[in-house]
Amino acid sequence: MLNPSNKRHKSNKGWLVEHVHDSWVQKAKAEGYRSRAAYKLIEIDDKDKLFKPGMIVVDLGAAPGSWCQVVAKRVDASGEKNRGRVIAIDLLEMQGIAGVEFVQGDFTENAMLAQLESMLLGAKVDVVLSDMLPNMSGVSVIDSARAIGLCEIAADFAINHLKADGKFLTKAYQGAGYQEFFAQLKTQFKTVVTRKPDASRDRSAEIFLLGSGLR
């Protein structure tokens, strides 16, 4: 019988080898993106037209910053005219990105939520993004439930801060609580669609939910 720790070590080693040779990882390095996740957002935006110059976008769970890199360009966060705003938050430290306002802290804590709200200066948001992920236990039922819990918190923020025609994009996991969360979004947004970008690994249970227009 394999020692569980050896099994985990082999699994981690296999993931590392796959990651190093992943074409999306190599493309991200070549094009200056901090992670392959950038291409997930690029594909969704190209299809659903989330961003325009001058928009206000909030990115929840932003580190290491690849989504912020994409959004900052597309809302022209560093431009002279029609300058957009990108406000980002994460538990982890994130290296600065031109045009991105970053705050480090736990979004689920009231103090950090208040700080994020104060940065908005009363303005409503065009797009709320959430790529938040809990610490994984390796137990799918537990991990999926925790992930959906973060989705629900992000959705609550979106409902309270989006413009009437705003959009909410969140990463979710197809497991415990997913169907209930999907049904919840349909009561909160006029349209809700699922997206599985090419840069998302086929075997991954991750899926992206896009809600548009508040009910």
N, C-alpha and C positions, 0 to 999 in steps of 0.2 A: 504494500500500500504506500502511495506517495505521502510524504510529509506535507501537510497543508501549506506550510511556509514555503517549501520548495515549489509547490504547485503555483502559489501566488507569484513567486520569483520568476518562474518560467513564463507565466502569463504576462507579467510586466515587461519582461525582456522581449517577448513576442510583439507586444504593443509598441515598444520603443523602435524595434526594427521596422515595423509597418509604418510608423509615424515618420521616420527618417526618409523612407522611400516613397511616401505619399506624394502624388503629383501636385495636390493642392498645397501641401506644406512647402514644396519646392517653389511653386509659383508665388506663394506669399512672400517667401524670402527674396525672390528675384524682383518682385514689384514693391517691396518695402512695407508690406502689411505685417502686423505683429502676430497674426495667427490666420489659419485657414478659414476661420469663421467669417472673415470679411467677405468671402465670395458667396456665403449663404445670404447675407444681407444684400449684396449687390444684385444677385439673381432675383430676389423678392422685390427689390425696388424697381428693377428694370421691368418686371412684370406688372406690378401694382402701383407704381408711381407714388411712392410714399413722400418723397422729399422734393422741395423746391427752394430756390434761394429766398432767404428772409424768414424761413420757418424757425420756430422754437421747438427743439427736440430734447427730451429727457431720456437718458440711457441708464437704466437700472442694472447693476451688475456689470459695469463697463470694462473692468480690467481683463486682459492686458491693454485693450484699447483699439482693437481692430475695427469694431463697429463705429467707434468715434472717428476713426480715420476716414471711413467712408462717408459718414454723415457730415463731418466738417466740410468736406469738399462739396457735397451736394446741396448744402444749404448756404454755402459761401460764408462760413463762419469767420473767415479772416478777410472778407472783401471790403471794399470801400462803399458800395451801394448795395441795397437789399441784403444787408448783412444779417445772417441768421445767428441763432444761439444754440449751442450744444451744452447741456448741463449733465454731468455724469457723476455717478456715485458707485463706490464699491468698498467692501471690507478691506481689500488689498490695496497696496500702494500702486499707483499707476504713473508711469513716466509722462511728462507733459506733452500735450498735442496742441499745436497752434489753433486758437479759436475755441478751445474746449475748456469749460469751467468745471474743475473736478473737486469733489469733496470726498474724503476718505472716512468711512464709518459704516455702521450697520443700519441699512435702510429700514429694517423692521423696528428700530427703536424710535420712540416719539421725538426725542431730541434731534435726531438726524433728519427725520421727516420734516420737523419744523425748520431746520436749517435749509433744507432743500426748497421748501415752500418760500422762505424768505428770499432766496436767490431769484425766484420767479417775479418778485416785486408785483404780485397781484395779476400777472399776465396769465392767460390761458395758453395751453400747449397744443401744438399741431400734431405731434407724434410722441407717443410713449413707447419706448423699447424696453424689453426685459429679456436678458440672457442669463438671469440669475440661476445659480445651481447650488444645491445644498451640499454639505460634506457627505460623500457617498459611503454607505456602510457595506455595500456589496449584496445586500438583501433587497431584491427588486421591489417587493411590496412596500417596504419601508422607504426606500429611495424615491419611488414614484409618488408616494403620498407626501413626502417632504417637498418634492419638486412642485407638485400641484399646490401645496400650501403657499409657496413663494409666488406662484402664478396668481393666486387669489389676492394676495397682498398687493401685487403689482397692478392687477385689474382694478382694485379699489382705488389706488392712486390715480389711475387713468380716468376712471369715472368721475372723480372729483376735480380733475384738473384739465381735462381735454376741452378743446373747443367743440361746439356742437357737431361739426363735420370732421372731427379729429380721428386719428387712427391709433390702434393699440396692437403692437406685435410682440408676442411672447413665445419663448421656447417652452414646450411642455413635453411630457413623457407619456406614451400610451401604456397606461397601467392603472393601478388603483387610483380612483378619483378622476380619471381623465374624462370619461363620458359625462360625469356630473358637471365638471368645470366647463366643458364645451357647451352643455345645455345652459349653464349660467350665463355665459357670454352671449348666447343668442337672445337672452332676455334683456341684455344691456346694450347691444349694438344692433343696428339695422341689418348689417350683413356680417357674417363670420365665415371665413374660408380657411382651409388647411393648406400648408405649403411644405413640401419636402425637397429642398434645393439639392442640386447635383453634388454639391460639396459636403452634404450630410451623408455620412456612411450608411450604406443600405441596411446593415445589421443593427444600426443604432435605433433605439426606440424613440429618439427625439423627433418631434414634429413641431412646426411653427403654426400658431394660430393668429390670424389677422382679423381684428374687429374694426369695422368702419362705420362712423356715424352713430352718435349716441341716440338711444331711444328716449 
